[in-house]
Amino acid sequence: MEELAEIPDYAERVLDVAERIPPGRVMTYGDIAEWLGEGGPRQVGRVMALFGGAVPWWRVVRADGTVLPGHELEALAQYRTEGTPLRPAPPSADGHVPRIDMRRARWDGADADADADVDRDVDADGARGDGPGAGSGGADGRGAADGSGI
C-alpha cells in the first residue's frame, strides 16, 4: 500500500474550515482565506483541488454561486440532500444548471470555534483519513485517485 505524503499545514487549516461548514451552507474560496487570515482564493482552490476529496468539497464554492464544472450532478445531489438554497439558472446558462443562492446559503464561520475540538481524522503521521482522494492528489491532480476530481 502506498504511503500518503504529509499534508502541508496551510492545507490542513483549509480542510479543517471546510469540514466545519454546516450542511446546507457554503463558503467561498475567498471566505476561507479571509477566515484563516492567510492565502487567497486561488490558494484555497488549489488545496481543495488536491486534497478536497477528504472533506465536504461541495460546500466550498465560487463567489458567484456556480457549481464546480465537471461535478455538477454530484454537487447538486448533495445540495438537494442538505437543503442548500439554490437559484434557477438563467436560460442562457450552459446546461441550465442551478446556482447556489449565495445570499441565503453563505456561512460566515460563526460558531466554528465551538467545533475546534472535533476529531479531524488525522493519523499520527499527519495524513488525513479515508475518503476519495484523501491526501493523494489523485490521478488527475484534483482529488480522487479514480480521476473523478473529488
N, C-alpha and C positions, 0 to 999 in steps of 0.2 A: 504494500500500500504506500502510495506517495505521501511524503510528509509535507504538510502545508507550511508555507513561509509565514513568518510573523507579520501581522497586520500593523502598519505604521500607526503611531499614536493619534495623529490627526484623523486618520480613517476610523479608528476605534471611537473617537468622540463623535464623528458624524453619524456612525451607525448607532451609537447609543441614543442620540437625539431621534433618529428615525424610528427606533424601537419604542420611544415614549409617545409618539404621536397617537392619539386615541383613534379607535375605529370610527370611520365616518368623517374624519377631519384630515387636513393636509397641511404641509408646509412647503414653501418653495425652496429651491436650491439656495437662493439668496437669504431667505429667512433663517435657514440653518446656519449659514456662515455668519450672519449677524448675531444670532443667538449664542454661537460659540465665541464670537469676538475675534475671529481669525479666518483667513481664506476668503474666498468669494464663491459666487455661483458655479463657476467653471471647476473649481477645486472640489466642491461638493459633488458636482455632476460626475467628475472622474472617479471619486470614491464610490459613488453609487453604481457606476458602470462596472467597476472592477469587483466590488465586494457586496453590492446591494442585495444579491440573491439570498443573503442570510437574514434579512430583515424585511418588514412590510414595505417594499420598494415603491408600491403604487401610491403610498401616502406622501412621497416626495415628488413634487411636480414643477412644471414650468409656471412662471408668474402669470401667464395668460390663461391658464387652466386647460391647455390642450393636453390630451392623453399621450403618453410616451409612444412615438411612432414604432410600429412593429410589435407592440404589446397591447394594442387597443382592446382586443377581446378579453384577454385575461384581466387587464386592469378594470375594464367596465364591469366584469363579473364581480370582482372584489368590491368596487364602489357600490354596486347594487346590493350585494350581500350586507355591507356595512352601513348602508343608508346614507352614503356620501351625497350631498346635494349636487345635482347635475343641471346643466342648461342645454336645451336643444341646440344642435349645430345649425348655423345658417345654411340654407340650401346651396350656397356657393362653396361650402367646405368640402374638401376631398372626403368621400365616403360617408358624409353626413354623420360623423362620429360626435356624440355629445361632448361638451366641455364641462369641467368642474365649475360649479358656481363658487368662485373664489370668495365672494363677499360673505357667503354663508358657511363655507367649508374650511376656510383658513383658520389655523390654530396658532396662537401666539406663544405657545410654550408655557402658559400659566399652569401651575401645579406640577411642572416637570421635575422640580427639585424634590417633591414629595416621593417621587418614584426612583430617586437616585440609588437606593439600595436594592433595586430589582436585580435578580440573578441574571447576569448578562451572558451566561452560557459560554464562558471563555475558559479554556483549559489552562493547565499550569504553564504551557509553552506560549500562551498568549494567542493561540489560534481560536477562532470562533467555532461554535458548534456546528451541528449538521444543518443542512438547508441548501437549496440549489446554489451552486457557485460559491459556497462558503469559503472565502479566502483564496479561491483558486484562480480567479480571473477568467476561468473558463476557456473553452477552445476559441471563442471569438473575442476574448478580452472584455466581455461585457457581463460576466457573472457566471452563469451555469455552465458546467462542463459539457452539457449536451448541446451547447451552441444556441440555446434559446435566448440568451442575453439577460436572463433574470436570475 
